[in-house]
């Protein structure tokens, strides 16, 4: 870490597309650090405490828009806490920081080691997952967020076989109702979920294939993996798109404020936050 990170007069910019990003924003506010946070959706902002909401801007930014806002705010540090699957966002933010000569730091979500076996299928993308499922029979539960669900519309009997767990946003639910997922097939719930909840859904909907991203503990991946194993449901895992260097939330909190997340009483509501489009559900 560079010394000027400890300059309490300087602004810290947090691009917060994950649970950890929003937790970090609340933490910095409570540590009385100057912080400006960026989230993609109003839903993400609404999950934060009232004090932190005042420091948050809502909306998706292009690389040029990122560059302009960073030029205006001139933060001493830019923290990229976007989702590990939001590759384009990270690329744009890195470019904007480089152009403005700003210090960039990646908050890295801990990875889970996975090996392919008879019940675990590893794929590189949502498209590859959909193609793998194309000739398979049985019900499918999508827990990958809404952004890439369209890839699975190629599946025969899509509206009868596929169940999708997404955030309870009215616009998102309406969109997928128009695309054919209605009633029991469209599950609007806030995650991440316990192993017991995942098992209950797998059994209730007779799921043979659970599609997920490797979203780590914070995204509920472990609970989904264990639930699939115990119900003999095949787990289709979309691997992370790239290997990243970065720093954990625990270490970053120590660097910025001398505490880690176990000692930080600043979780948003019940601590169950996920990005509306990239996050696992």
N, C-alpha and C positions, 0 to 999 in steps of 0.2 A: 504494500500500500504506500502511496505517496503522502508526504507530510500534509499537503494542503487538504487532504480529505478530512483532517481534524479541524479545519477552519470553520468554526460554528457560524461565522458570518456569511459563508458562501452557500449558495443554493444547490441542493441535490435534486436532480431530475430522475424520476423513476418511471420507466415504461412498464406498467403493471398489468400484464395479461394473465396472471396466475394467482393462485392462492398465496404463494410466498410474496409476490409483488405487492399485493394489497395489504398483507400483514406488515410488510416492511414500511409501507407508507404510514400506517397507523403507528408503528413503532417510532419512526422518525419524528412524527408530530408530537408524540408524548415525550420524546427526548428533547423537545423544543429546538429541533433542527429546522432550518428553512428547507422546505421540500415542495416540489411541484410534481404531481402525479398525472399520468396519462392512461386512460382506459378506453377500450374500443366502444363500449356500449353504456347506456344509461343504467342498465341492469347491474353492471359491474360497479358503478359509482354508488348505487343504492345500497349495496351490501356493506359499505363502509360506515364507520361511526360518524356522528354529525360533525365533529371537529375536523376530521380528515376530509370529509366531502368538500369543504371550502377550498381545499388545495388541489382539487382534481379537475382535469379537463377531459371532456368526452368527445370521441370521434376518431375515426381511422385517418392516419396521416400518410401521405406520400413521402418519398425521400426528400423532395424539395420542401414540403411543408415541415418536415422534421428539422431540416437545416435552418429554415427561417425562424421557427420557434426557439431553437437552441441558440441561434444568433441573438435573439431578443433577450432571452433569459440569462444567457452566459453562465451556466452552472459550473461549479468547480468539479462536479462529478456527474456522469450519466450512468445510471444503472439499468441494464437490460434485464428485466424480469418477465419478459414475454414467454409464451409457451414454447417448449422445445420443438414443437412441430411447426411453429410460425416462422419458417426459415426466411421468407421474403422480408418480413418485418425486421428481423435481426440484421439481415444484410443491408437494408436501407438505413437502419439506425447506425450501424458501423460506418457506413459511407458518410452520413451526415456529420458524425463526430469527427471523422478524419478531416473533412473539409473545414470544420470549424476549430480544429486543433484542440478538441476537448477530450478529457480522460474518459474512457469507456470501460465499463466493468460488466461482465456477464454473471448474473446470478444463476448458478447451475443447479438444476433439480437432480437429486441423487438418482442414479440409474439402478435398475434391477436386472441382475444377470438371468438370462433366459436361454434355454437350450431346446431345440426342436426335438419332439418325440411323437409318438403315435397320437397323442391328444393335444399337442401344442404345435401350431403351424405358424411359422414366421414368414411375413411378407414385407415388401418394401413400401407399399402404398395402399391406399384404399381401393384403387383400381385393380391392383393385383389380388387383393382380398376378394373383391366381387367376382373376378374371373375365376378364382379358385373355387368359389361357392356355386358357380354357374350351373354345374351338372350335379350338385349335391342335393339330396332330399332332406327335408326337415326344417323346423322353424329356426329363425335367425334373430338374435338380439344384438342390435347395434348400440354400442356405448362409446362412440367416438366423437361426440359433438355433432352439430348439424352441418358444418361446412362441407364435408365430403360425402354426405349420405346419398347424394344424387347418383354416385357411381353404382349403387346397389339396385337402382331401378331396372337394371338389365336382368335381374333375377326373375325367373318364371313365377307367376302368382305373387308378385311383390307385395301387394296390399293384403294378401291372406297369410303369407309365411313370415313376413318381416315385422319385428317389433323394434321400436326405436325409443331409447331413453334420452330425452333432451331436457334442457332447462325450461322451466315453466314460464316462458315469455309468450304473451298472447300472439305477437306477430309471427314468431317462429312456429307456434302450433298451427296457426291459421295457414301458413305457407305449406306445411306438410299435409294438412287436411286436404288442401287443393290438389296435392300430388298423390292422394290416394290412401294415406295412412290415417285411419280414424278409429274412434272408440278405444278398445283395449290395445290396439297396435301402436298407439302414440302415448307414451308415458312421460308426462311433464313433471319432473321431480328434481329437487336440488340435491346434488351429490357432494362429495363421494359417499358411497354406501358401505355398510358393514357386510361381512361375509354372509351373515344370516339373511340380510335383505336380498343380496344377490342370489343366494340359494333359493329363496322363496319365489323370486321372479322366474328363475330358470325352471323350477318345478311347476309353477302355476301356468306358464305359457308353453310348457313342454319344449324348451329350447334345446336344440342339438348343437348349435354353433353360436358362441359368444364372440363378437368382434370388438376388439379393444385396441387402444394405443398403449405403449409402454410408458405410462404416465407417472410411474413411481408411487411411493407411499402417499404423497400429498394428493395424487389424483385417484387413489383408490384401486390401483392396479393389483396389489397384493391380495386384497379382499376378493377381487374378481377371479384371480388366478386360483385361489384356494376353493372358492365356491364351485368353479368349473370342475376342478379335480374331484371334489367330493360328490358331484352329481353326474360324473362321467360325461360331461358336456365338453365338446372340443373347443379349445381356445385359439382363436385366430388373432395373432398379434401383429399390428403394424409397427415395425421397428422405427426407432428414432431416425430421422433423415440424415443426421450428421453427428459426428463426434465433436464435442465442444470442450474447450477449456473454460474454467470459471471458478467461482467461489460459492460455497454453500451459504444458505441463509444463516445458519448458526455462526459461521465464521465471520460473515459480513456484519452481523449484529455486534459481535465482539469488537470488530475493527471500528465501527461507527459509534458505538455507545457503551461498550464494556460489558454487555450482557448478551445472553443467547436466548433463543426462543422459548426455552423451558422456564425462564425467569421473567418473560415479557408478558404482562397481563394486558395484551392489546389485540386479542383476536377478534375478528369481525363476527359478530353474532355467535354462531356455534362453531366457527372455524371451518365451515364447509363451503368453500368458494371455488368456483372454476370458471374459466373463460367460456363465454357463451358459444363460441364457434370451434375453438381448437381443443378445449378441455374434454377429458373423458368424463363420462357420466355413469 
